[in-house]
Amino acid sequence: MKVIAFTLGIGFVIAGCIVQGVAAPDRTAATCYAKSEFASVDGCSSALRGRIKDQSLFTTMRMSGQDRYYSAPGTQSDHPVPFSAAGVDYGVGNVDSDIAAQGGYKTPGVSELPAGATLDSVNHVITLRFTGSDITLQGWDFTGWTVALIGSSGGTLHWWNNQWKESDFTNRQTSLRGTGILRTSVDSCTNIDVRNSEFVRDVVKYPNAAWEFYIFQNGSGACKPKTSIYYSYFESVTQHAVRIQSSGPTDVRWNLFKGMGQCGDNNAGLTNPALCAHGNFYVQFATQPEVEVQNLQFNTMYTDDHSMSATSQISFFIYGKPEFVIHFKKLIASHNILVSNTNPHHSKVSGTVAFLTQTMAQGNGSGVIDELEYEGNYTDCTGSYPIGIRLGVVPKVLKESGNVNLLTGETYRPNAFLPARGNGCKKF
């Protein structure tokens, strides 16, 4: 299996995980997997001391009656993957020591925002206008706020060590459906660089919230803005944790995603089912003629017992553009932990994830995928229906090997076509 490491060229370098402009690594909380076959690229050796870390997470993820995971046929394991896992062996999310060093979180309306920012205290929207220079937001608590990026002159938003925890803004959120907590305008040329940040919603306390996305890159197809997300934590998103509609490259690595497609439990006072939605941890809605490399590696993604029926954990959509053929250059979804469990609280759904990973054309869209790399993923398809992996759009080149069903330790392969019903992860 080949692991891809590359540079996005927006003011930082990721190659052996050298991070510029971030505090010196505090790695004392990392317990890197000693047997890692991917120690130079699995993210552990360069992880900061993110506070979200649970070494029993492989046990926590087994919620549907499974009593064990397998790393190979007949080989039970408490650490079934051959690499250090995000949120298990090393922490993700905020670095508490850095927050304490600056005297606590900065807050909108109290702390001074950088130049180019305007604050709408009525609608709780912060707008950042980019004119070509970078803007850094580091150590902020944006709970109750959304941040909008505008400007067609380029520049990068460095969103480092920030948190967002949902407040009860149900009415306001309903009016903002289809947007995101951190979002770009359709004509934006702004790159997004997210590190060690947290986006969390209390699905029990606020079951009817209508936020659809946490991060929404909707930038211009002409300038192809880039999106990178590292060492961050996403929990209980109502629909998509990360939604990309620009044609620029993305690099999403070393993150923990928990719960999606959420709107509360049947047993927890759900009062507005219209706010329920299918979801994706990561979705590329391609609407531009040519889409650059999309790279997702070494992420931990699992649904929990609040998840509703959902579309996919990783989706690459070719979306409703009959006037031209959409061209994906390369898609990489490798070395991820993908766990889909059933939801015991929802009698209306037979599982929480339709597909762990999928490529498909939607509406009148048509497209071509030059290459898809799907290698070394470790999956639990218990709640996946009707099938684990779907290739609705078959790539010209498919690199697939070493994908393991955690329930049996057997390898499986992506399914070329969607059957009427299928077993989640078929044996290779």
Secondary structure in CASP SS format (residue, H / E / C, confidence):
PFRMAT SS
TARGET T0000
AUTHOR 0000-0000-0000
METHOD secondary structure of the structure
MODEL  1
M C 1.00
K C 1.00
V C 1.00
I C 1.00
A C 1.00
F C 1.00
T C 1.00
L C 1.00
G C 1.00
I C 1.00
G C 1.00
F C 1.00
V C 1.00
I C 1.00
A C 1.00
G C 1.00
C C 1.00
I C 1.00
V C 1.00
Q C 1.00
G C 1.00
V C 1.00
A C 1.00
A C 1.00
P C 1.00
D C 1.00
R C 1.00
T C 1.00
A C 1.00
A C 1.00
T C 1.00
C C 1.00
Y C 1.00
A C 1.00
K C 1.00
S C 1.00
E C 1.00
F C 1.00
A C 1.00
S C 1.00
V C 1.00
D C 1.00
G C 1.00
C C 1.00
S C 1.00
S C 1.00
A C 1.00
L C 1.00
R C 1.00
G C 1.00
R C 1.00
I E 1.00
K C 1.00
D C 1.00
Q C 1.00
S C 1.00
L H 1.00
F H 1.00
T H 1.00
T H 1.00
M C 1.00
R C 1.00
M C 1.00
S C 1.00
G C 1.00
Q C 1.00
D C 1.00
R C 1.00
Y C 1.00
Y E 1.00
S E 1.00
A E 1.00
P C 1.00
G C 1.00
T E 1.00
Q E 1.00
S C 1.00
D C 1.00
H C 1.00
P C 1.00
V C 1.00
P C 1.00
F C 1.00
S C 1.00
A C 1.00
A E 1.00
G C 1.00
V C 1.00
D C 1.00
Y E 1.00
G C 1.00
V E 1.00
G C 1.00
N C 1.00
V C 1.00
D H 1.00
S H 1.00
D H 1.00
I H 1.00
A H 1.00
A H 1.00
Q C 1.00
G C 1.00
G C 1.00
Y C 1.00
K E 1.00
T C 1.00
P E 1.00
G C 1.00
V C 1.00
S E 1.00
E C 1.00
L C 1.00
P C 1.00
A C 1.00
G C 1.00
A E 1.00
T E 1.00
L E 1.00
D E 1.00
S C 1.00
V C 1.00
N C 1.00
H C 1.00
V E 1.00
I E 1.00
T E 1.00
L E 1.00
R E 1.00
F C 1.00
T C 1.00
G C 1.00
S C 1.00
D C 1.00
I E 1.00
T E 1.00
L E 1.00
Q E 1.00
G C 1.00
W E 1.00
D E 1.00
F C 1.00
T C 1.00
G C 1.00
W C 1.00
T E 1.00
V E 1.00
A E 1.00
L E 1.00
I E 1.00
G C 1.00
S C 1.00
S C 1.00
G C 1.00
G C 1.00
T E 1.00
L E 1.00
H E 1.00
W E 1.00
W E 1.00
N C 1.00
N C 1.00
Q E 1.00
W E 1.00
K E 1.00
E C 1.00
S C 1.00
D C 1.00
F C 1.00
T H 1.00
N H 1.00
R H 1.00
Q H 1.00
T H 1.00
S H 1.00
L C 1.00
R C 1.00
G C 1.00
T C 1.00
G E 1.00
I E 1.00
L E 1.00
R E 1.00
T E 1.00
S C 1.00
V C 1.00
D C 1.00
S C 1.00
C C 1.00
T C 1.00
N E 1.00
I E 1.00
D E 1.00
V E 1.00
R E 1.00
N C 1.00
S C 1.00
E E 1.00
F E 1.00
V E 1.00
R C 1.00
D C 1.00
V C 1.00
V C 1.00
K C 1.00
Y C 1.00
P C 1.00
N C 1.00
A C 1.00
A C 1.00
W C 1.00
E C 1.00
F E 1.00
Y E 1.00
I E 1.00
F E 1.00
Q E 1.00
N C 1.00
G C 1.00
S C 1.00
G C 1.00
A C 1.00
C C 1.00
K C 1.00
P C 1.00
K C 1.00
T E 1.00
S E 1.00
I E 1.00
Y E 1.00
Y C 1.00
S C 1.00
Y E 1.00
F E 1.00
E E 1.00
S C 1.00
V C 1.00
T C 1.00
Q C 1.00
H E 1.00
A E 1.00
V E 1.00
R E 1.00
I E 1.00
Q C 1.00
S C 1.00
S C 1.00
G C 1.00
P C 1.00
T E 1.00
D E 1.00
V E 1.00
R E 1.00
W C 1.00
N C 1.00
L E 1.00
F E 1.00
K E 1.00
G C 1.00
M C 1.00
G C 1.00
Q E 1.00
C C 1.00
G C 1.00
D C 1.00
N C 1.00
N C 1.00
A C 1.00
G C 1.00
L C 1.00
T C 1.00
N C 1.00
P H 1.00
A H 1.00
L H 1.00
C C 1.00
A C 1.00
H C 1.00
G C 1.00
N E 1.00
F E 1.00
Y E 1.00
V E 1.00
Q E 1.00
F E 1.00
A E 1.00
T C 1.00
Q C 1.00
P C 1.00
E E 1.00
V E 1.00
E C 1.00
V C 1.00
Q E 1.00
N E 1.00
L E 1.00
Q E 1.00
F C 1.00
N C 1.00
T E 1.00
M E 1.00
Y E 1.00
T C 1.00
D C 1.00
D C 1.00
H C 1.00
S E 1.00
M C 1.00
S C 1.00
A C 1.00
T C 1.00
S E 1.00
Q E 1.00
I E 1.00
S E 1.00
F E 1.00
F E 1.00
I E 1.00
Y E 1.00
G C 1.00
K C 1.00
P C 1.00
E C 1.00
F C 1.00
V C 1.00
I E 1.00
H E 1.00
F E 1.00
K C 1.00
K C 1.00
L E 1.00
I E 1.00
A E 1.00
S E 1.00
H C 1.00
N C 1.00
I E 1.00
L E 1.00
V E 1.00
S C 1.00
N C 1.00
T C 1.00
N C 1.00
P C 1.00
H C 1.00
H C 1.00
S C 1.00
K C 1.00
V C 1.00
S C 1.00
G C 1.00
T C 1.00
V E 1.00
A C 1.00
F E 1.00
L E 1.00
T E 1.00
Q E 1.00
T E 1.00
M E 1.00
A E 1.00
Q E 1.00
G C 1.00
N C 1.00
G C 1.00
S C 1.00
G E 1.00
V E 1.00
I E 1.00
D C 1.00
E E 1.00
L E 1.00
E E 1.00
Y E 1.00
E E 1.00
G C 1.00
N C 1.00
Y E 1.00
T E 1.00
D E 1.00
C C 1.00
T C 1.00
G C 1.00
S E 1.00
Y C 1.00
P C 1.00
I C 1.00
G C 1.00
I E 1.00
R E 1.00
L E 1.00
G C 1.00
V C 1.00
V C 1.00
P C 1.00
K C 1.00
V E 1.00
L E 1.00
K E 1.00
E E 1.00
S E 1.00
G C 1.00
N C 1.00
V E 1.00
N E 1.00
L C 1.00
L C 1.00
T C 1.00
G C 1.00
E C 1.00
T E 1.00
Y E 1.00
R C 1.00
P C 1.00
N E 1.00
A C 1.00
F C 1.00
L C 1.00
P C 1.00
A C 1.00
R C 1.00
G C 1.00
N C 1.00
G C 1.00
C C 1.00
K C 1.00
K E 1.00
F C 1.00
END
